[in-house]
Amino acid sequence: MIGNRVLYCVGLIAAFIFHIFYFGWYSWFLLLLTLCLPLFSLLLSLPSMRRARLRITWPARCVMGESAYITVENTSGDSLAPACRVRLDLHCPLTGSTRIIRGRVAGTAARRLRIDTSHTTLLQGTAVRSRVYDYLGLIGMPVKGAVGGEILVEPAAIPPVSLPEPQKLPDRVLRPKRGGGFAEEYELRPYREGDHPRDIHWKLSAKTDNLIVREALIPDRGRLVLSFDLRGTREQLDSSLGRLIWTSRWLLEHEVPHEVMWIDPTTTGVTGAQIHETRDLQPMLRRILGSPLREQLPDITDHLSSSWMHIPTEVPHEE
């Protein structure tokens, strides 16, 4: 620790000057004691230093605007454990910037380090220069256990300006199940070459003297697409993703699986994610927020098919 070392050097210089100008026996004793103090401190601290283990708890996710913390603690269980210091580098792929956070823990107390959640983001954390020091904070050695992590700051859900009425969403239709097998819905049809024997309705076939197949049907909907543009300022992206998340959850509440599409800033090609349930949203957000934010990108609506039902999540531009 720089501050402790500076103070020790000042004390050592003062002891040396005192020894030069004062010829009493204890001036030499004071100088010798000051010189040996780091060694005494190291010998006294070494058992606890060797037992020290850092544990860093990264919050897996939080919502924009909420309080979130990284917790750093020494898990050795030694109440007299000397101080440990760790430096955490938080890299934001959206902006390419890296924020440095430093923390210090001593004994069994845990230290909470606050995270900036003012914007939707993905933070990739790395533990750098994790060290444990003697009781005087002069001599340090690496400490084990400090590992990196990833923090997803999710957007706050924002209702969009307009939504289609639930009855205007694509109707669910039944389509044949690929490979056959069991399904709650099915239809009867004549046997065709290639049909699996397990799908034959033997009782009905015996009555009609013709092979009848029970064809399994599964529900399907027309393709519904949510789109947004991964560009602009951080505030614009927060707003777009907030509307996207709200709309996506609303569709899932109405049992409507859908696809989210956007322009990949790296390849400038169309990419997307299938959303069938709520747990699909987090992997999608990690993909989106793991890309760099660009000022200029092609408009996603120019790449969508007219046969898809499209619900934009952008904020309308004011004239």
Protein Blocks (a to p, Z undefined) as FASTA:
>chain_A
ZZlmmmmmmmmmmmmmmmmmpccfklmmmmmmmmmmmmmmmmmmmmmmmmpccdddddfb
dcehiacddddddfklpakbccdddddddddfknopacddddddehjbdcdddddfkbgc
ddddddehiacddfkomaccddehiacddddddddddddfbdcdfklpccddddddehia
adfbdcdddddehiafklpcfklmmmnopacddddddddddddddddddedjfklmmmmm
mmmmmmmmmmmmnopacddddddfklopacddddfbfklmmmmmmmmmmpccdfbdcdfk
lmpcfkbccddfbdcddZZ
